[in-house]
């Protein structure tokens, strides 16, 4: 599984996913990555078969309207520390991976995990 972690999320999340054996890059990896527009992130995700990890709900709108990128993991934790975010991934990563294998749009947050 391959991920692209969106700008508003910590690079530490991409690093964490990499340590778990998943190809993961943060948008800041790219030149002017913090300025990448959503459509540019989508093109990267499509071109490299990556799942977009974001907390930007605009990606869900784009997904439902245009069916791209291939997969989205939308995070809905609100304002939490990086440590708490990583802890949640640590607790639920196996379940998330399983759900992402079967679904193109997954929401992960304080209410749990849901897919559509």
Secondary structure, 3 states (H helix, E strand, C coil): CEEEECCCCCHHHHHHHHHCCCEEEEHHHCCCHHHCCHHHHHHHHHHHCCEEEECCCHHHHHHHHHCCCCEEEEEECCCCCHHHHHHHHHHHHHHHHHHHHHCCEEEEECCEEEEC
